[in-house]
Amino acid sequence: MTYSGRVTVGGPADVHELKDLMITKIAVGPMDNNAYLLRCRATDEQVLIDAANDAETLLGTIGDDGIASVVTTHRHGDHWQALAAVVAATGARTLAGREDAEGISVPTDVPVDDGDIVRVGRVELTARRLVGHTPGSIALVYDDPHGHPHVFTGDCLFPGGVGNTRKDPEAFASLLHDVETKIFDVLPDETWVYPGHGDDTTLGAERPHLPEWRARGW
């Protein structure tokens, strides 16, 4: 089956099979949050991005192999409602952006800074701090050696714009700057974008609209 990135709450997961990494996307909770289970093909180690809601569904997706860690992309509560239950069931380490850790109810074992490496078995992802939606939001960039990059953006980048900055012009300017300089300026158009809600996109699909986003201020 071809991966589409379109999932619905209560529906099946969608699996993006790369040479070294398997990415399982599933939608959970009343705010249609996306959670992503990453599995290293060489070691079978797994990492979950955003234990957003519905611990039973997430644990069923994780399966008997468990997970090594859970990465929370940012402090907003809809992205960690199931975190305590998932950690209790799996013993996983918790990771989050250093500046957002204090806003997450479950203690963060590994505070993440800009440029830090997050490992899934033999696979490495680079954390990029994107300031504006929250102070410590992080995106995770997987530069696939066998193809184009993949980036998990939390609520910082979606099809059609950057994340909500609540009509704060300084926060919007900060978020757009970080998304441009740390994502668009350094990654190619083929880069696949996995957001915290809704459908996936690519940088190439979004890049032409950057001036429009800047002009409208959101």
Backbone bond lengths (Angstrom), bond angles and torsions (degrees), N, CA, C in turn:
res aa  C-N    CA-C-N  psi(-1)  N-CA   C-N-CA  omega(-1)  CA-C   N-CA-C  phi
1 M - - - 1.463 - - 1.531 109.92 -
2 T 1.327 115.53 140.18 1.455 120.76 178.21 1.521 109.64 -80.87
3 Y 1.326 116.32 134.79 1.458 120.94 179.40 1.528 109.59 -72.31
4 S 1.338 116.61 132.73 1.465 121.40 178.54 1.517 112.34 -113.39
5 G 1.353 116.76 -27.27 1.458 119.74 -175.60 1.512 113.52 80.07
6 R 1.319 118.18 5.71 1.465 121.56 179.08 1.528 108.66 -98.52
7 V 1.318 116.24 114.43 1.459 121.61 179.37 1.517 109.12 -132.74
8 T 1.325 116.63 155.77 1.454 122.27 178.65 1.520 109.14 -131.01
9 V 1.317 115.82 151.32 1.461 120.97 178.11 1.530 108.87 -61.15
10 G 1.309 115.91 129.43 1.453 121.31 -177.85 1.511 113.76 87.30
11 G 1.323 116.82 -9.51 1.454 121.34 179.23 1.514 111.03 -95.84
12 P 1.332 116.40 179.53 1.461 120.26 -178.15 1.527 112.28 -72.17
13 A 1.315 114.36 158.62 1.463 120.46 172.72 1.524 109.19 -73.67
14 D 1.319 115.79 163.02 1.464 121.65 173.22 1.524 106.86 -120.08
15 V 1.319 116.89 138.27 1.460 121.39 -173.65 1.520 110.57 -117.48
16 H 1.323 115.89 124.37 1.464 122.86 176.08 1.528 106.89 -101.69
17 E 1.311 116.44 110.05 1.457 121.51 -174.98 1.529 110.13 -96.36
18 L 1.336 116.70 110.07 1.452 122.89 174.26 1.529 108.41 -102.34
19 K 1.313 116.84 171.51 1.459 119.53 -175.53 1.526 112.39 -63.62
20 D 1.339 116.95 -42.04 1.466 121.11 -176.87 1.516 113.74 -106.62
21 L 1.328 117.68 -10.84 1.455 121.11 -170.61 1.526 109.70 -142.94
22 M 1.340 115.28 137.04 1.463 120.95 171.21 1.522 108.42 -107.73
23 I 1.324 116.31 131.44 1.461 122.61 -178.01 1.527 108.05 -117.10
24 T 1.324 116.64 115.33 1.458 121.58 177.92 1.517 108.72 -106.93
25 K 1.324 116.27 121.87 1.464 122.27 -179.04 1.521 109.11 -107.09
26 I 1.329 116.30 133.76 1.458 120.99 178.49 1.523 109.02 -142.39
27 A 1.323 116.99 145.27 1.461 122.41 179.04 1.520 109.54 -101.95
28 V 1.329 116.25 136.97 1.465 121.06 -177.80 1.525 110.38 -142.44
29 G 1.337 115.33 152.60 1.455 121.84 167.64 1.522 115.22 83.42
30 P 1.338 115.86 168.90 1.468 121.59 -175.57 1.519 114.28 -69.58
31 M 1.323 118.09 -14.24 1.463 120.83 178.47 1.529 111.83 -105.67
32 D 1.332 115.62 17.51 1.470 120.67 176.63 1.528 112.18 51.22
33 N 1.315 115.08 51.09 1.469 119.69 178.24 1.514 111.27 -76.89
34 N 1.310 116.15 144.63 1.456 121.64 172.08 1.523 109.97 -93.29
35 A 1.318 116.52 136.39 1.462 122.66 169.69 1.526 106.57 -121.19
36 Y 1.332 115.05 145.87 1.458 120.34 -175.68 1.524 109.61 -126.95
37 L 1.319 115.87 124.74 1.457 121.55 175.86 1.527 108.14 -103.28
38 L 1.324 116.25 119.88 1.459 122.42 -179.50 1.522 108.98 -103.35
39 R 1.324 116.69 134.36 1.461 121.11 -178.95 1.524 109.85 -131.33
40 C 1.339 115.57 121.50 1.460 121.19 175.91 1.523 108.61 -71.77
41 R 1.313 117.13 124.52 1.466 120.06 -178.05 1.530 111.73 -69.37
42 A 1.335 117.02 -29.27 1.465 119.71 -176.52 1.523 112.37 -76.39
43 T 1.336 117.55 -36.21 1.459 121.10 -173.54 1.523 114.25 -115.39
44 D 1.335 117.26 -14.45 1.468 124.10 -175.01 1.522 113.34 68.97
45 E 1.339 117.77 8.12 1.465 119.23 174.13 1.528 109.26 -66.58
46 Q 1.335 115.45 143.82 1.464 121.02 -178.19 1.530 111.24 -124.77
47 V 1.326 114.66 147.68 1.461 122.72 175.30 1.523 107.38 -135.41
48 L 1.330 116.23 137.30 1.461 121.94 178.32 1.514 109.98 -103.11
49 I 1.310 117.05 133.45 1.465 122.18 172.37 1.524 107.97 -102.94
50 D 1.319 116.71 115.67 1.461 127.10 177.38 1.531 113.30 67.38
51 A 1.317 115.06 95.48 1.472 121.87 170.21 1.522 107.23 -80.73
52 A 1.328 115.05 74.25 1.456 120.86 -163.93 1.521 113.54 -73.52
53 N 1.337 116.85 -43.33 1.460 120.13 -175.13 1.532 107.69 -169.77
54 D 1.323 115.77 169.81 1.466 122.17 173.37 1.526 111.55 55.52
55 A 1.319 115.11 69.54 1.468 121.11 -177.05 1.530 111.65 -56.65
56 E 1.323 117.50 -36.07 1.463 120.15 -178.37 1.527 111.07 -61.37
57 T 1.329 116.25 -44.28 1.464 120.16 178.63 1.527 110.89 -65.61
58 L 1.321 116.89 -42.99 1.464 119.98 -179.63 1.523 110.93 -64.21
59 L 1.321 116.80 -43.38 1.467 119.56 -179.88 1.524 111.23 -66.76
60 G 1.318 116.93 -33.63 1.454 119.51 175.39 1.515 112.02 -66.30
61 T 1.324 116.12 -35.70 1.469 120.92 177.24 1.524 110.55 -69.90
62 I 1.325 116.58 -39.69 1.463 121.53 178.94 1.525 111.25 -63.60
63 G 1.317 115.85 -43.18 1.458 120.51 178.02 1.517 113.47 77.53
64 D 1.329 115.56 -167.95 1.457 121.55 -173.34 1.519 113.81 -73.00
65 D 1.322 118.42 -16.47 1.467 120.81 -178.24 1.517 113.27 -75.78
66 G 1.328 117.23 -14.45 1.457 120.27 178.03 1.518 112.85 70.93
67 I 1.322 115.25 -173.60 1.460 121.84 178.58 1.524 109.20 -135.23
68 A 1.327 115.10 149.54 1.460 119.93 177.77 1.518 111.35 -81.39
69 S 1.328 116.43 -34.31 1.459 119.16 -176.69 1.520 111.08 -158.67
70 V 1.320 115.05 163.47 1.465 123.43 173.08 1.517 107.46 -122.98
71 V 1.324 116.47 125.58 1.460 122.21 175.50 1.523 108.28 -101.05
72 T 1.323 117.15 125.68 1.459 121.70 175.09 1.516 108.04 -102.03
73 T 1.331 116.82 121.73 1.465 119.75 -172.92 1.520 113.07 -69.79
74 H 1.343 117.50 -29.85 1.470 119.36 177.63 1.520 110.00 -166.61
75 R 1.312 115.59 174.18 1.463 122.36 -167.19 1.528 115.38 -77.63
76 H 1.304 120.05 -13.61 1.463 119.98 -175.54 1.525 111.22 -61.39
77 G 1.336 115.37 135.26 1.454 121.65 -168.45 1.509 115.58 -60.39
78 D 1.331 117.54 -27.87 1.466 117.87 -178.77 1.525 112.33 -68.55
79 H 1.329 117.77 -10.01 1.464 120.93 -179.60 1.534 113.03 -99.19
80 W 1.346 117.64 -0.48 1.475 117.58 179.77 1.534 113.78 -142.18
81 Q 1.327 117.34 24.17 1.465 119.39 -179.08 1.528 112.89 -62.22
82 A 1.332 117.54 -29.33 1.470 120.62 -179.12 1.521 112.52 -101.24
83 L 1.309 117.53 6.25 1.463 120.18 -173.02 1.524 112.27 -62.29
84 A 1.320 117.86 -47.15 1.468 120.44 -178.19 1.522 110.78 -60.11
85 A 1.328 117.23 -44.17 1.464 120.45 -178.04 1.523 111.42 -68.02
86 V 1.326 116.93 -39.95 1.470 120.14 -179.60 1.529 110.30 -66.76
87 V 1.316 116.85 -42.31 1.467 120.31 179.22 1.528 110.40 -65.86
88 A 1.330 116.78 -41.29 1.469 120.11 179.51 1.529 110.97 -62.05
89 A 1.329 116.82 -36.50 1.460 120.50 -176.74 1.521 113.28 -80.80
90 T 1.335 117.21 -25.33 1.471 120.32 -172.36 1.523 114.48 -115.86
91 G 1.339 117.48 -18.42 1.461 119.99 -175.42 1.513 113.24 71.40
92 A 1.316 117.49 18.57 1.464 121.63 -175.83 1.528 111.86 -68.79
93 R 1.339 115.49 149.51 1.456 121.81 169.57 1.528 109.07 -70.08
94 T 1.329 115.89 153.70 1.456 120.64 176.81 1.523 109.58 -112.85
95 L 1.328 115.82 136.14 1.458 122.83 177.68 1.523 108.49 -128.30
96 A 1.337 115.56 143.87 1.469 121.25 175.51 1.518 108.04 -161.50
97 G 1.321 116.01 161.23 1.457 120.05 175.51 1.512 110.92 -57.87
98 R 1.325 116.01 136.44 1.470 120.61 -174.69 1.523 112.24 -53.49
99 E 1.327 117.11 -42.04 1.464 120.71 -174.85 1.530 112.76 -76.42
100 D 1.328 117.61 -12.63 1.460 120.44 179.04 1.522 113.27 -104.75
101 A 1.316 117.52 -9.24 1.461 120.61 -172.86 1.529 112.62 -57.79
102 E 1.320 116.82 -37.52 1.464 119.74 -177.22 1.525 112.41 -66.97
103 G 1.327 118.22 -18.67 1.454 122.18 -179.20 1.517 114.04 -93.81
104 I 1.323 117.21 7.31 1.461 122.24 -179.29 1.524 107.84 -111.39
105 S 1.337 116.77 130.83 1.465 119.96 -170.73 1.525 113.21 -67.50
106 V 1.321 117.73 -27.19 1.460 121.47 178.03 1.524 108.74 -91.49
107 P 1.327 119.02 129.97 1.464 120.26 -178.84 1.530 111.99 -56.41
108 T 1.328 114.97 141.77 1.463 121.66 179.04 1.525 109.06 -90.79
109 D 1.326 116.67 119.10 1.465 121.10 179.34 1.523 111.96 -73.36
110 V 1.337 116.46 -37.84 1.465 121.47 -175.48 1.526 109.06 -128.58
111 P 1.353 117.92 98.86 1.461 119.31 174.29 1.529 109.84 -67.95
112 V 1.326 116.11 136.24 1.456 121.68 -174.13 1.524 109.82 -109.05
113 D 1.333 115.84 132.12 1.459 122.61 176.75 1.526 110.46 -109.90
114 D 1.318 115.57 164.54 1.460 121.16 178.91 1.529 110.10 -57.51
115 G 1.318 116.42 128.28 1.457 121.62 179.17 1.513 115.10 91.30
116 D 1.324 117.59 -7.70 1.467 119.84 178.53 1.533 110.84 -65.77
117 I 1.319 115.55 152.84 1.457 122.36 177.63 1.521 109.96 -97.55
118 V 1.306 116.31 129.79 1.463 123.19 173.44 1.524 106.82 -109.95
119 R 1.325 116.54 123.40 1.471 121.05 -173.94 1.520 112.31 -103.00
120 V 1.313 114.30 139.75 1.466 122.79 170.28 1.519 105.27 -123.35
121 G 1.325 116.87 93.99 1.448 119.30 -172.65 1.528 109.96 60.14
122 R 1.336 116.73 -121.03 1.461 120.93 179.42 1.524 112.99 -90.58
123 V 1.309 116.80 -2.11 1.468 121.60 -179.01 1.520 109.49 -89.77
124 E 1.330 116.27 138.65 1.458 121.74 179.36 1.525 110.49 -117.25
125 L 1.338 115.30 134.68 1.453 122.19 173.28 1.523 108.21 -120.35
126 T 1.308 116.50 143.49 1.460 122.12 -179.57 1.518 109.82 -101.50
127 A 1.335 116.29 127.80 1.459 121.11 178.51 1.527 109.97 -83.50
128 R 1.331 115.77 135.07 1.459 121.40 174.36 1.523 108.66 -123.37
129 R 1.330 115.17 123.26 1.451 120.35 178.03 1.531 109.12 -79.72
130 L 1.336 115.44 126.68 1.459 122.13 -178.88 1.525 107.31 -122.69
131 V 1.312 117.12 108.54 1.470 122.25 -170.06 1.529 110.45 -95.55
132 G 1.332 115.90 130.00 1.457 119.45 174.85 1.516 112.25 150.68
133 H 1.332 117.15 -51.43 1.466 119.48 173.56 1.521 108.70 -66.96
134 T 1.318 116.34 -44.82 1.461 124.58 166.79 1.528 106.67 -142.12
135 P 1.335 118.41 168.87 1.466 119.56 -179.23 1.525 113.84 -67.62
136 G 1.340 116.88 -27.20 1.457 118.36 -172.44 1.511 114.45 -126.17
137 S 1.331 117.84 27.03 1.462 120.30 176.68 1.519 110.52 -59.14
138 I 1.320 115.97 141.28 1.457 119.71 175.91 1.527 110.05 -127.36
139 A 1.330 114.15 144.48 1.456 122.18 167.88 1.522 106.82 -107.91
140 L 1.314 116.65 154.34 1.461 122.08 178.47 1.522 108.41 -119.11
141 V 1.335 116.16 123.79 1.457 122.15 -176.74 1.529 109.54 -108.68
142 Y 1.326 115.51 122.57 1.460 121.25 173.67 1.525 107.73 -106.92
143 D 1.324 116.70 109.91 1.459 121.93 178.99 1.529 107.46 -90.60
144 D 1.319 115.18 88.00 1.459 121.89 -174.29 1.527 110.49 -61.13
145 P 1.334 119.22 118.11 1.465 120.49 -179.55 1.525 113.29 -66.97
146 H 1.317 117.22 -12.88 1.460 121.39 -178.25 1.527 112.61 -106.36
147 G 1.332 116.93 4.14 1.456 119.35 -176.97 1.513 111.22 -172.59
148 H 1.317 115.90 -152.39 1.465 120.72 -177.66 1.530 110.71 -82.72
149 P 1.336 117.62 162.76 1.469 120.79 178.63 1.531 112.36 -70.30
150 H 1.322 113.01 163.03 1.463 122.78 175.95 1.524 106.76 -133.51
151 V 1.345 117.63 138.06 1.463 119.79 -178.22 1.521 110.05 -136.11
152 F 1.332 114.18 130.88 1.462 122.80 178.30 1.525 106.65 -99.51
153 T 1.347 117.01 112.69 1.467 120.39 -165.00 1.526 114.58 -103.84
154 G 1.332 118.66 1.21 1.458 117.99 -177.23 1.521 109.73 57.26
155 D 1.334 116.56 -132.05 1.466 120.37 178.32 1.524 112.21 -103.90
156 C 1.329 118.01 23.79 1.466 120.66 -177.59 1.519 113.83 -94.29
157 L 1.320 117.76 -22.48 1.462 120.77 179.41 1.520 109.30 -148.70
158 F 1.337 115.03 129.46 1.456 123.50 -179.96 1.522 109.67 -130.77
159 P 1.331 117.77 168.98 1.458 118.60 165.91 1.532 109.21 -60.02
160 G 1.315 116.61 119.47 1.463 119.54 177.24 1.507 116.05 98.97
161 G 1.332 119.30 -1.70 1.454 117.79 177.06 1.513 114.41 159.85
162 V 1.322 114.72 176.87 1.461 120.70 175.27 1.521 108.85 -84.03
163 G 1.328 116.33 175.52 1.452 121.20 -177.33 1.517 113.32 -69.46
164 N 1.318 115.07 169.02 1.459 122.66 -178.16 1.532 110.42 -66.92
165 T 1.319 116.27 126.53 1.474 120.79 175.21 1.526 110.87 -116.66
166 R 1.346 116.96 18.03 1.463 123.87 171.33 1.529 113.39 53.03
167 K 1.337 114.93 42.88 1.472 123.07 175.69 1.526 112.92 58.66
168 D 1.333 116.45 24.85 1.460 121.67 175.32 1.532 107.40 -94.32
169 P 1.333 118.18 109.79 1.465 119.80 -174.75 1.522 113.29 -62.75
170 E 1.327 117.85 -33.60 1.462 120.21 178.96 1.525 110.64 -69.27
171 A 1.321 116.76 -42.53 1.466 120.09 178.36 1.522 110.60 -64.98
172 F 1.334 117.41 -40.65 1.460 120.25 178.06 1.527 111.02 -63.35
173 A 1.321 116.55 -45.70 1.466 119.67 -179.79 1.524 110.65 -61.08
174 S 1.324 116.87 -39.49 1.458 121.13 179.41 1.520 111.05 -65.41
175 L 1.335 116.38 -46.69 1.457 119.61 -177.61 1.521 111.23 -65.92
176 L 1.336 117.06 -44.36 1.462 119.36 179.66 1.520 110.47 -63.24
177 H 1.323 117.41 -40.71 1.469 120.78 177.90 1.517 111.14 -60.03
178 D 1.334 116.95 -47.95 1.458 119.85 -177.42 1.526 111.63 -67.08
179 V 1.329 116.82 -40.33 1.457 119.65 178.30 1.525 110.91 -64.42
180 E 1.320 116.06 -39.52 1.472 119.10 178.87 1.530 111.37 -67.58
181 T 1.336 116.91 -50.67 1.465 119.91 -171.15 1.525 112.74 -77.10
182 K 1.329 117.52 -31.73 1.465 120.02 -175.29 1.524 113.76 -99.82
183 I 1.327 116.47 -14.60 1.466 120.05 -179.23 1.536 110.12 -119.24
184 F 1.320 117.96 -67.31 1.463 120.55 -174.48 1.522 113.53 -64.44
185 D 1.332 117.38 -39.22 1.471 119.63 -175.03 1.523 113.29 -73.74
186 V 1.315 117.93 -17.99 1.466 119.63 -172.77 1.528 113.49 -118.66
187 L 1.329 117.31 -6.10 1.459 120.84 -177.98 1.525 110.01 -121.52
188 P 1.323 117.78 148.45 1.460 120.97 -175.51 1.526 112.53 -79.69
189 D 1.328 114.58 168.39 1.458 120.77 -179.20 1.518 112.80 -58.73
190 E 1.336 117.54 -30.01 1.468 120.91 -177.05 1.520 113.28 -72.25
191 T 1.331 117.19 -9.57 1.462 120.87 -178.26 1.525 111.43 -55.87
192 W 1.332 115.30 127.41 1.465 121.74 -179.67 1.523 108.79 -87.80
193 V 1.327 116.97 132.36 1.465 123.24 -176.42 1.524 109.70 -110.57
194 Y 1.340 115.59 124.85 1.457 123.18 178.37 1.541 108.21 -111.35
195 P 1.327 119.22 102.50 1.462 121.06 -176.25 1.520 113.39 -87.52
196 G 1.327 115.37 173.19 1.452 121.60 -178.19 1.514 114.77 -76.39
197 H 1.324 116.86 -16.86 1.463 123.13 176.44 1.525 107.70 -144.38
198 G 1.312 116.60 147.76 1.450 120.36 170.01 1.516 115.53 78.30
199 D 1.339 113.79 -164.52 1.453 121.24 -174.01 1.523 112.09 -75.24
200 D 1.316 114.68 160.07 1.461 121.57 174.03 1.528 109.81 -77.14
201 T 1.338 115.25 171.03 1.457 121.48 174.68 1.523 107.87 -152.18
202 T 1.314 116.78 -172.52 1.462 122.22 172.75 1.520 108.33 -128.58
203 L 1.322 116.15 158.82 1.465 119.01 176.97 1.521 110.80 -63.90
204 G 1.323 116.67 -33.95 1.455 119.36 179.37 1.517 112.86 -63.37
205 A 1.329 116.98 -35.58 1.460 120.73 178.58 1.524 111.72 -69.66
206 E 1.325 116.70 -31.02 1.467 121.21 -175.18 1.528 113.74 -94.26
207 R 1.320 117.75 -28.15 1.467 121.42 -172.16 1.531 113.84 -54.19
208 P 1.346 119.91 -42.89 1.466 118.74 -178.62 1.522 114.12 -62.31
209 H 1.315 117.93 -16.58 1.460 121.42 -174.65 1.530 113.43 -96.23
210 L 1.327 117.58 -0.52 1.467 119.53 -178.89 1.528 112.60 -56.23
211 P 1.337 120.55 -44.98 1.467 119.47 178.32 1.527 111.99 -61.13
212 E 1.330 116.88 -36.57 1.462 121.15 177.82 1.528 110.85 -63.50
213 W 1.313 117.11 -43.97 1.456 120.42 178.62 1.522 110.81 -60.99
214 R 1.334 115.23 -43.79 1.465 119.70 -178.71 1.531 110.46 -62.64
215 A 1.312 116.43 -41.57 1.463 120.76 -177.80 1.515 112.13 -67.79
216 R 1.317 117.87 -38.33 1.464 120.34 -176.99 1.522 112.04 -81.00
217 G 1.351 117.51 -22.36 1.461 120.45 176.12 1.500 115.52 82.64
218 W 1.345 116.89 18.00 1.465 120.10 175.45 1.516 109.44 -159.07
